[in-house]
Amino acid sequence: MLHFDLQGNVTSPSTKMYRRRSLTETLIALLTLFWAAPSLRAQTSDGVVGTLAGNPEAGVVDNTGTSARFLHPTFPAVTRGGDIVYVSDTYNQLIRKVYVASGIVYTVAGSTVGYLDGTATLAAFSNPSGLALSYWEDELFISDTGNACLRKYVIASGDASVPSFSIPRP
């Protein structure tokens, strides 16, 4: 698991073989995803923990800070600048976007459980999980676990589809 700070710095966790190390020049505050709670929590370098978005009450609400609701936020993808975090809200079948500076959360893709390509909230996923931003940060790749396929979300247009290089679904 990688940890992301509010300025976009990244660190890797320590293991028995490797000590925790900074993957960027400075480490000021870590953005840590607490898997057991429907929220994104931030930890400063001096150990102070606060909520970036969400709270213990699960749900689906696009809002700011603790007024936002998630059900099961997982697998963040963070822009190089560290200003935006994309999160799979897996059990809500949604892809959410969080602005780090303000804590504003809104849904960028997804609706109900299913398999449907389309724009923004017309697209349907089945337990979206892993996320990865393209090098240019113009596309977000989504592991659509329940549909056993890779999906592509085009950030500028809001289209979600199966990328042209994908392996056809069984």
ABEGO torsion letter per residue (X at the ends): XBBBBAAGBBBBBBBAABBBBBABABBABBBBBBAABBBBBBBBAAGBBBBABEBABBEBBBBBEAABBBABBBGBBBBAAGABBBBBBAAAGBBBBBBAAAGBBBBABEBBBEBBBEBEAABBBBGBBBBBBBAAGABBBBBBAAAGBBBBBBAAAGBBBBBAABBBBX
